[in-house]
């Protein structure tokens, strides 16, 4: 797969050419990359996130090798993803259905409204 097609496949799960994709240029760590995708704003947000992670790694370390910075940034992003997946799995395996969670959220919203209303009256 070509580097330019990687963004399409990563975002949509389908190879580029399967949808209406257009080229976009993004800057990541002082390098310009031409990528293809149908949602330019999304691609720009991803590029900004990668750029930010790379700059944070570079600022926190002694390395100037951009490949090493990229790998360390990728490890940081992979760590964040893994932690979020673990949190999601913990929430979804708790046995609560979506309807049960909505009902609980609605109840908590009602309680919060009551507290705020009584605080406004008291204040």
C-alpha positions as a printed Julia matrix, in Angstrom:
123×3 Matrix{Float64}:
   0.0    0.0    0.0
   1.34   3.45  -0.85
   2.04   5.88   1.98
  -0.54   8.3    0.57
  -3.25   5.64   0.74
  -2.57   4.75   4.37
  -4.71   7.56   5.8
  -7.77   6.51   3.79
  -7.51   2.92   4.85
  -6.8    3.78   8.47
  -9.77   6.14   8.72
 -12.39   4.32   6.68
 -11.22   0.74   6.8
 -11.29   0.64   3.03
  -8.54   1.26   0.51
  -8.47   4.68  -1.1
 -10.25   4.77  -4.38
 -13.29   3.25  -2.69
 -14.55   6.75  -1.86
 -14.14  10.33  -2.97
 -10.7   11.26  -1.65
  -8.57  14.25  -2.44
  -4.97  15.12  -1.68
  -4.14  17.31   1.28
  -0.77  18.59   2.47
   0.0   18.55   6.18
   3.09  19.52   8.15
   4.31  17.16  10.84
   7.51  17.96  12.71
   8.7   20.37  10.01
   8.09  17.88   7.19
   5.33  18.2    4.6
   3.31  15.11   3.76
   0.75  14.74   0.99
  -2.05  12.48   2.12
  -5.33  11.45   0.58
  -8.67  11.45   2.34
 -12.24  12.61   2.13
 -12.3   14.54   5.43
  -9.58  17.2    5.33
 -10.4   18.61   8.77
 -10.03  15.15  10.33
  -6.69  14.55   8.62
  -5.46  17.97   9.73
  -6.49  17.2   13.34
  -4.62  13.89  13.21
  -1.53  15.56  11.76
  -1.66  18.26  14.46
  -1.9   15.57  17.14
   1.11  13.68  15.77
   3.07  16.93  15.41
   2.22  17.89  18.99
   3.27  14.49  20.36
   6.54  14.59  18.43
   7.35  18.08  19.68
   6.56  17.07  23.27
   8.86  14.05  22.98
  11.63  16.17  21.46
  11.27  18.82  24.17
  11.41  16.24  26.92
  14.42  14.33  25.65
  17.91  14.74  24.32
  17.39  13.16  20.91
  17.28  15.14  17.69
  16.85  12.1   15.44
  13.4   12.56  13.89
  12.9    8.82  13.41
  13.54   8.18  17.09
  11.24  11.07  18.03
   8.54   9.61  15.75
   8.84   6.14  17.29
   8.67   7.53  20.84
   5.64   9.65  19.9
   4.0    6.56  18.36
   4.63   4.65  21.59
   3.0    7.47  23.59
  -0.04   7.43  21.3
  -0.23   3.62  21.47
  -0.11   3.84  25.27
  -2.98   6.36  25.3
  -5.02   4.18  22.92
  -4.42   1.04  24.98
  -5.42   2.77  28.22
  -8.62   4.09  26.61
  -9.43   0.63  25.21
  -8.96  -0.86  28.69
 -11.25   1.78  30.22
 -13.86   1.19  27.53
 -13.69  -2.58  28.07
 -14.11  -2.11  31.83
 -17.2    0.03  31.3
 -18.8   -2.22  28.7
 -18.19  -5.49  30.54
 -19.82  -4.21  33.72
 -23.05  -5.79  32.53
 -24.9   -2.52  32.14
 -26.88  -2.22  28.97
 -27.07   1.01  27.01
 -30.66   1.49  28.19
 -29.6    0.99  31.81
 -26.8    3.54  31.44
 -29.18   6.06  29.83
 -31.65   5.55  32.67
 -28.93   6.06  35.28
 -27.67   9.18  33.46
 -31.22  10.55  33.37
 -31.62   9.91  37.12
 -28.32  11.59  37.89
 -29.28  14.56  35.72
 -32.49  14.9   37.71
 -30.59  14.81  41.0
 -28.13  17.4   39.75
 -30.99  19.67  38.66
 -32.55  19.38  42.13
 -29.26  20.28  43.84
 -28.66  23.25  41.56
 -32.23  24.5   41.99
 -32.03  24.33  45.78
 -28.63  26.09  45.76
 -30.01  28.89  43.62
 -32.92  29.34  46.04
 -30.59  29.36  49.03
 -28.1   31.74  47.39
